[in-house]
Amino acid sequence: MVQIGKMDRIIRILNISKTLDSVGQPQITTSLFHKAFAYVVPRLGKEIFIDGREMAVRTYKFKIRYKEGVHEEMRVEYEGEQYDITNIAPLGDRNRHFLEITAEYRKETGIKG
């Protein structure tokens, strides 16, 4: 279970909207869904190749008080970086006291494979 005193970081959970601009180019915009105190746990750092480009990937777990409506198509913003949500798990008994959100940050390293 999560100790409340460890939830000392502020995260923002963002809705993602995909639209087309005036010239038909895809635009991604974000809007705030929820701001929360979180217990942040770094999990994994690795490098992978996607489409011939090396990407640095960092995985974090964010534990927050339960919030209805959070889903995998949202993002977590933490310390100015946006993380793609990959998993959401309710924690606690059937009253759903907390959520554990697993999310990844990807950044291109500039190395081509």
Secondary structure as UniProt FT lines:
FT   HELIX           4..6
FT   STRAND          9..20
FT   TURN            22..23
FT   STRAND          26..50
FT   TURN            51..52
FT   STRAND          53..65
FT   TURN            68..69
FT   TURN            72..73
FT   STRAND          75..78
FT   TURN            79..80
FT   STRAND          81..91
FT   TURN            94..95
FT   STRAND          98..112
//
